[in-house]
Amino acid sequence: MSATLAEVADPHRLYQLAVQNPRAEVDFVDRIYRQLRGRSASRMREDFCGAAAVCCEWVRRRKGNRAWGIDLDGEVLDWGRRWNLAALDPERQQRVSLLQGDVLAVACPPIDLVLAMNCSYWLLRDRPRILAYFERVHAQLADDGIFFLDAFGGYDTFRLLSEERRVRDPQGGSFTYVWEQAAYEPVTGRLLCHIHFRFTDGSERHRAFSYDWRLWTLPEIRELLAQAGFSRVLVYWQGWDAEGRPDGVFVPVESGEPDAGWIAYLSAEK
């Protein structure tokens, strides 16, 4: 009996296709850093980096760019070395350093940009730990460094739900990405989410990835960043196109719309 598509699928590859857009992410942080600092950044650190796709995109941009990626999971770092890092030429590979360790403990040289994307820092579920992380980022940034984060919210965030999206595979065919909010606890703010992948042969990769998070709100994040010593925190909100769909353009705002679901970036300047 032949294997199902779910059995032979690579979940890390599917995640990168369905969730990540390293080119757009690097476009955004590169542009905002130039706007705020009047020069291009060269040293970037990707915390909770997973397979380090953003690190690899960063070193592609300019010959002087260097990237550090930090993650606790040695298996996903090895996958990133085997597939993402190996796709770079040898010179670019030399400018990427992947470190297995705790973001609260690993040390790097002074950094222009630190990124914590895909709400990865929500794994720090209490105020003392997330504040300690923000303080450590502040200490390890260069004097004019900037910390970039993302967040999501909206009234659907507090609901148990499942959302599906069809994703085209560049190697042929397609699959369905499923985002499930499986549990939310109002007293503690605990948010349990899963990612599933479904395939055209009817098979499914159930709970390919799971996230046991604290749902941090934008006011809490901004207050904690200020408490950690950051001088200015900006929130970047996404606009809408003529057909009422998110347009992928993020601009700084002082207020946002109370939508069912939204995604925002934050920049925190040292």
N, C-alpha and C positions, 0 to 999 in steps of 0.2 A: 504494500500500500504506500503510495507516494505521500510525502510530507505536506502538510498544509502551508499556506503562505504565512500564517502566524508563527509556525514552528521554525521556518527558515529566515524570518525577518530579523533584521538587526535593530533593536529598539533605540540605540543611540543615534543611528542614522535617521530613523523615522522622527525622533525628537527634533533633530536639527532641521529637517525638512518642514515639520509642522509648526514648530514653536519659534525657532531662532531666525533672525535676519541680521547676521553680523555686519553686513555692508551698511544697512540703514542705521544700525546702532553706532558704528564708528563714524559715519557721516555726521550724525547728530552731535556726539561728544566732541568731535574735532571742530565742528563749526562753532559750537557754543564756547569752547575754550578760546578760540581765536577772537570771538566777539568780546569776551570778558577780559582777556589778558593781552590782546594785541599781538600775539605771536602763536606759532604752532607748538603744540606739545610734542614731546618725543618719548617720554617714559610713562608707560601705562601699566597698571596692575589690575587684573581681573580677579576679584574675590569670588569664592564659590564658583570657580570657573568651569566645572564639569569637564567637557572635552576640549575646552580652550579654543573654540572657533573664533571668538572675538580677538584673542591674543594673536592668532594667525592672520586675521584680517588686518590688525593694527600694523604688523611688521611689513605687510604688503604695501602700505600706503607711502612710506618714505624710507629712504635708505638708512637714515639715522634713528628710526623708531626702534625701541626695545619694549618687550612685554614680559611681565611676570604673571603667571597664573597659579592660584592657590586653591586647593580643594582637599577635603579629608578623604575622598574616595579614590583609592589607588587604582581600582579597576577602570573607572571612567577616565582617569588621567592616562592610563596605559592605552586605552582606546583612542584618546586624542593624539597621543604620540604616534600610534600606528597608522591613523587615517588622516587627521588634520595636519599634524606637524610634518608627516612624511610627504605630504603634497606640496610643501614648500621647497624651494631650491636650498642647497646647503648653506648659503650665506644667510638667508632669512632664518633658517632653523637655528643658527647660532645666536640669533637675537631674541629667542623665546626661551624662558626658564620656567619650567613647570615644577611646582613644589607641593608635595603632599604634607598637609599640616593644618592646624587650627588657625583661622584668620586672627584669633586673639593672641597668637603666640609667634607666628612666623614673622621674621624681620626681612626687610628689603631696603635698598638704597632709597634716598628721597625721591618721591614719585610726583610727576605732574598731574596725573589722573588716576583715581581709583574708581573702579566700577563695581557695583553690586546690583546686578540686574536679574530679571525674572523673579523678583520678590524673594530672592534667595535668603536675604538677611532676616526674613520673617521666621526662619528656623530658630532665631534667638527670641524666646517667647516671654521673657520677663524684662522689666525695665533696667535692672542693674546690668544684665548681660548685654543688652543692645546698646546701652549707654557706654559700657566699657569698650565695645567694638567701635562705636563712633569716635570715642576718644583716642583709640589706637590708630584709626585711620587718620585723624587730625594730626597726631604726632608724627606719622610717617610720611605725610605729604610734604613736598617742597614748600617754601615760604609762600609761593603764589599758586599752590596746588588746588585742585578742585575735585570734590567727591561727587560722583553721579550715581543716582539710585532710580528705581522705578517703583510704581505702586499701582494697585487697581482698587476699585471700589464701586459704589453705587448700591441701590437698594436690593438688587439681585444678589449681591455678595453675601447677604445674610440668609439667603434661601438655600435649601437643598435642591439641586438641579443638575441636569445633564445637557450639554450642548455638543453638537456634532458639526464637523466641517470636513468637506472633501478636499484632499490634498493630492496634487499631481506629482508623480514620481518622475524625475528627469530620465531615469533609466527605463521608463515604460510603465504604463498602467497608473493606478491611483489607489489610495487607501483612505479610510475615514478616521479622522482624529476626534476623540471623544474626551471632553473635559467634564469631570464629575465633581461637584461639591457634595461630599458624602456626609459631612457632619459640621455643624456650627454650634458652639456653646456660648450663649450671650453673657454669662457671668465671667468667664475667663477669657473670652475672645478666641478660643481655639477654633481653627478652621482646618478640616481634614479634606484633602482633595486627591483625586486620582486621574491619571491619564491612561486611556485605553486606545488600542488601535484595532480597527476592524478591516477585513479584507474582502475582496470580490468573490472569493470562494466560500464565504460564509464563516470563516474562522476568525478568531479574535485573540489579541494579546491583551489579556485582562490585567489591569493594574500594572502596566509596564513601568509606571513611575507613580510614587505616592508622596504626598507632602503633608506633614503634620506641623501646621503653622500657627502663629498668632496673627490675627487680622489687625494689623496696625493701620490707624487712620492717618490722613495727611496732617491734621493738627498735632497729633502725638509725635509723628516723625519730625516735623519742623521744630517742635519744642525740644526734643531730645538732641537734635543736631545743634541747636543754639546752646543748649546746656553743655554739649561736648566742646564748645569753643569756636564753632564756625561763625564767621562774621556776617555772612548773608546767605540765605536760603531762598532759591527761586523755584516756583512750580511751573511746569510747562504742560499746557493742556492741548489736546488734539482737536483740530477743527473737523468740519464736515464738507463733503462735496455737494454738488448740485442735486444729487440723487439721495442725499441724506445718509451717506455712508462715511465712516471715518476716513479722512483724507491723508493720514500719515504725517501731517505737518503739525509740529508741536511748537507753541509760542508761550512766552511767559505771561502769567495771568495773576490777578489778585482774587478772582472768584471763578467758580466753575458751575456747570449746570448739574442739577440733581437727577442725572440720568440713571437708568437701570444698571448700566455698566459703563465704566470709564477706565482709561489707562492714562497715567501721567508719569512724567520724568521729574526729578528734582536735581538741582545742582546746589552744592554746599561749598562755599568758598572759604579757604583758610584765612 
